[in-house]
Amino acid sequence: MTDTIRVFAGDCTITTDGDTKERRRGEMVALLKPDDTLLVHDVDGYQPVEWLTRAETAHASLDGDSFTLVAATDDRRVRVDCHACHGISRYPGSVAGIPVGTCPHCDGTLTRANGTVSCLGCRREYPIPRHASVDDDTCDCGLPTMRVEQGAEFELCIDRDCGTVLEAVRERFDREWDCPECGADMRILRRGGIIAGCDRYPDCDTGFGVPNGRIVDSCDCGLPVFRTRTGRRCLNTNCEEFQKSRSGK
């Protein structure tokens, strides 16, 4: 997310309406963030003297060299009235992420945060799976590559235009397994996430989500066993054969 952070400084009165009503005055700096979070800081300590996170409504009114800020939710309201303005400004802002490379389009820094790789320069964004790890290697297009485990380990570009996780999983595992209910091929599809679904759908509606992790074995039911972050499991999370094998029965 790239947007503008607005900064207001001055001799201000803060009025807070909620369970109780409070009023404070001093020389302060207020930040109004793109998600309508209002933070008001004085010189004391690190914690804001007042704040309202992700307000339902937030706006700034300017009157010459003065300003008024109001942020509100259903049960709380914060108002900042300026008596003497020291300054009003706007600055570009973005989510702070982990640096993962250099943008081939503008030489800006690429950062990863909240499931997206973003360029701080040209503002291009590349959504990636949250479980992916971004490599030091680069694709032919110049962007970083990532590693994703979904049945096997795949190395892919972070740009979906160069290839998607679905395409990689489908190429490797489409028709690889038989449906445990009717024996037809299991196809690799996207239904919200990536699933293995029976080729005879809708006559047979058997389907299983393909988990994050690598295939390490075959289950007695004929489906693969995955090693995931939470342990080993059959593709079918309700597989009785897998539970029997684990219990030794």
Protein Blocks (a to p, Z undefined) as FASTA:
>chain_A
ZZdddddddddddddddfbccdddddddddddfkopacdddfeojbdfbdcehifbdcdd
dehjaccdddddfkbccddddfbdcbdcddddddddddfbdcfklopacddeehiacdfk
lopacdddfkbccdfbdcfkopacddddehiacdddfblklopfklmmmmmmgokbccfk
nopacddddehiacdddfkbckbccdcdddedddfbdcfkopacdddfkbccdfblmlmk
lmmmmnoZZ
